[in-house]
Amino acid sequence: MVLAMVLGVLIFVVEMIALLCRWSRTKKPKKFEQVEAFLELHEERATNRYKYSEVKKMTNFFKDKLGEGGYGSVFKGQLPNGGAMVAVKILSETKGNGDDFINELASISKTFHRKLITYLGYCVDRGRRALIYEFMPNGSLEKYIYYKVSAKAQSRLGLMTLYNIAIGIADGLQYLHEGGVSRKADVYSYGKMLLEMAGGRKIFDVQTETYYPPWIYDKLVANENLELYGITTPEEELTALKMILVGLWCIQTDPAVRPYMSEVVQMLKGSLDTVPIPPRPSSI
Ligand SMILES: Nc1ncnc2c1ncn2[C@@H]1O[C@H](COP(=O)(O)OP(=O)(O)OP(=O)(O)O)[C@@H](O)[C@H]1O
């Protein structure tokens, strides 16, 4: 009886030790250790992985800030040994977690499209994370869209150039959507950009408190003057009209009504009379 009890306690203790050992093996490492572990599993990436000290060097200690986005600051840099000029996005420590970064890295490194900025490398060094892209010397498209009413010199590009850029962006987005990126939200943002490109103005004019979509829609269906900027040829006028119609489809409140990016590309590349008139957009 006593022997059976001692044996029972012994078995219990051994089971507890085994359980503890298993638990310590499966215990999750800290976030950045998880990221490191993931990266070690994907050694083919080692060629474009940089240490934080290298990132500091390539950006000349973050001397030239190009801009700021939702995920951190972007700095101008150059790859080691007189390599390519790059844009280095330093991800802010507070935004996102290790999983987001791994997912981002996994999808970015698989993407390659002539209309998308080339991804060149990354840095994961302790808690520090950065993404490295080819440098775009002309900066953001924003500089080239808007018509400045009271300025003599305009930085706005010609309508046909903007139209070709819009098709290029749509091609790039369509490619990304095939990879499973959230589609309809992207389509909305794209539509907003398309309207701003065609109209040469912000979608919401703070001075006159005018929301462009219903304003332009009403003019369009009433066949009134669309007050477009810098239009010199009938081809430009028809193209602007097409961009506006497609833009109005994309910004529909109901995501189910918005077209897929593939349809956007088709409408933009096709003739104006194949683009139906969308429902009237809601007033904000
Ligand atoms: N490859 C690049 N070449 C040159 N400048 C760049 C490059 N990438 C980003 N920039 C500059 O840095 C700014 C911030 O870029 P970032 O990609 O972080 O954010 P975003 O695209 O503006 O917004 P979000 O973070 O919401 O995507 C851009 O507006 C641009 O001026």
The ligand as a Gaussian input file, in Angstrom:
#p B3LYP/6-31G(d) Opt

LIG

0 1
 N       11.145000      54.936000     -52.957000
 C       11.045000      56.210000     -52.639000
 N       11.794000      57.144000     -53.283000
 C       11.683000      58.454000     -52.958000
 N       10.873000      58.936000     -52.005000
 C       10.123000      58.059000     -51.318000
 C       10.162000      56.657000     -51.597000
 N        9.314000      56.031000     -50.765000
 C        8.761000      56.978000     -50.012000
 N        9.235000      58.207000     -50.343000
 C        8.851000      59.479000     -49.706000
 O        8.497000      59.247000     -48.364000
 C        7.124000      59.594000     -48.154000
 C        6.489000      58.588000     -47.195000
 O        6.413000      57.341000     -47.853000
 P        5.656000      56.090000     -47.236000
 O        5.711000      54.997000     -48.227000
 O        6.185000      55.831000     -45.871000
 O        4.213000      56.592000     -46.965000
 P        2.995000      56.917000     -47.883000
 O        3.013000      56.059000     -49.100000
 O        2.997000      58.401000     -48.099000
 O        1.804000      56.518000     -46.913000
 P        1.476000      55.107000     -46.231000
 O        2.457000      54.885000     -45.134000
 O        0.110000      55.298000     -45.724000
 O        1.585000      54.062000     -47.308000
 C        6.491000      59.624000     -49.535000
 O        5.421000      60.498000     -49.592000
 C        7.641000      60.080000     -50.423000
 O        7.759000      61.482000     -50.397000

